[in-house]
């Protein structure tokens, strides 16, 4: 990877083992410097993105209508989004 990677992960992600994956990314280095990880122990899969968009802890597949748990809790996800968003914007120069 040429650029810097910023991984945002929740410790309660119910879809995959996000925290160890993010930690593994942060152990690497790109051409522009070390990669980083923002780790939020109580957050789930809805940990990253704009803090101004509502999220939930459950997702429904649009075709099969199967329900998936995203893990975490809405307050923890909201905190992670609000905390990480300025750092994402800084990374992309906004």
Helices and strands as residue ranges (DSSP letters): E 6-10, H 18-26, E 29-30, E 33-34, E 36-40, G 45-47, E 58-60, E 67-69, H 74-91
